[in-house]
Amino acid sequence: MLSGAPKRTKVRATFNLPYDLIEEARDTVVALAGPPRRLTLAKLVETALRAELDRLRAERVGRLRHRQFPARTEEVRAGRPIG
């Protein structure tokens, strides 16, 4: 992690995602917004991102025997996707 805020601080991130994916996520959140789950779009995205990062780490552990990805030394490049 580059120098900056502590791990627990929340930050805004903006992504362009497929329309149908966002609509399905919004439908899911509305359906599960009440008790007992009280799901929010932010919580759904956070949970999904954590699960995918765990999966990628587990995949990497099998090949390289590293439990974490190395901390980046530069910012992520922004812009249009390659390809």
C-alpha positions as a printed NumPy array, in Angstrom:
array([[  0.   ,   0.   ,   0.   ],
       [  1.325,   3.428,  -0.848],
       [  1.661,   5.889,   1.999],
       [ -1.573,   7.529,   2.992],
       [ -4.652,   6.769,   5.039],
       [ -4.909,   3.87 ,   7.497],
       [ -6.396,   0.585,   6.247],
       [ -9.798,   1.122,   7.894],
       [-10.524,   4.458,   6.222],
       [-13.178,   4.25 ,   3.504],
       [-12.481,   5.862,   0.135],
       [-14.621,   6.526,  -2.916],
       [-13.866,   4.443,  -5.991],
       [-15.574,   4.938,  -9.336],
       [-15.943,   2.1  , -11.83 ],
       [-17.745,   1.591, -15.095],
       [-19.485,  -1.774, -15.011],
       [-21.943,  -3.491, -17.353],
       [-25.469,  -2.098, -17.043],
       [-27.063,  -5.522, -16.514],
       [-24.617,  -6.365, -13.706],
       [-25.408,  -3.151, -11.832],
       [-29.153,  -3.62 , -12.32 ],
       [-28.973,  -7.183, -10.964],
       [-26.913,  -5.953,  -8.004],
       [-29.443,  -3.18 ,  -7.288],
       [-32.357,  -5.654,  -7.517],
       [-30.546,  -7.959,  -5.085],
       [-29.839,  -5.16 ,  -2.624],
       [-33.458,  -3.98 ,  -2.647],
       [-34.688,  -7.546,  -2.091],
       [-32.27 ,  -8.061,   0.827],
       [-32.252,  -4.538,   2.297],
       [-34.486,  -5.397,   5.257],
       [-33.874,  -7.504,   8.329],
       [-32.041,  -9.66 ,   9.014],
       [-29.436,  -9.063,   6.274],
       [-29.775,  -5.28 ,   5.694],
       [-27.655,  -5.479,   2.557],
       [-26.399,  -2.307,   0.887],
       [-24.779,  -1.935,  -2.523],
       [-21.504,  -0.934,  -0.862],
       [-21.556,  -4.021,   1.373],
       [-22.356,  -6.305,  -1.567],
       [-19.436,  -4.886,  -3.577],
       [-17.055,  -5.033,  -0.597],
       [-17.946,  -8.663,   0.119],
       [-17.6  ,  -9.663,  -3.547],
       [-14.257,  -7.875,  -3.927],
       [-12.872,  -9.474,  -0.749],
       [-13.985, -12.921,  -1.959],
       [-12.301, -12.417,  -5.348],
       [ -9.082, -11.152,  -3.74 ],
       [ -9.072, -14.215,  -1.455],
       [ -9.542, -16.461,  -4.51 ],
       [ -6.712, -14.773,  -6.394],
       [ -4.395, -15.022,  -3.365],
       [ -5.202, -18.718,  -2.951],
       [ -4.483, -19.293,  -6.649],
       [ -1.165, -17.464,  -6.3  ],
       [ -0.17 , -19.374,  -3.159],
       [ -0.337, -22.617,  -5.118],
       [  2.102, -21.314,  -7.727],
       [  4.407, -18.874,  -5.936],
       [  4.021, -19.663,  -2.234],
       [  3.24 , -16.014,  -1.342],
       [  0.309, -15.289,   0.93 ],
       [ -0.078, -11.643,  -0.096],
       [  0.54 ,  -9.745,  -3.282],
       [  3.483,  -7.354,  -2.943],
       [  2.645,  -3.771,  -2.019],
       [  2.523,  -1.566,  -5.09 ],
       [  5.183,   1.057,  -5.621],
       [  3.152,   3.161,  -8.056],
       [ -0.468,   4.129,  -8.543],
       [ -2.834,   2.006, -10.62 ],
       [ -3.081,   3.329, -14.172],
       [ -6.432,   4.829, -15.009],
       [ -8.03 ,   4.972, -18.386],
       [ -9.672,   2.818, -20.984],
       [ -9.248,  -0.945, -20.695],
       [ -6.635,  -2.584, -22.868],
       [ -8.051,  -4.605, -25.732]])
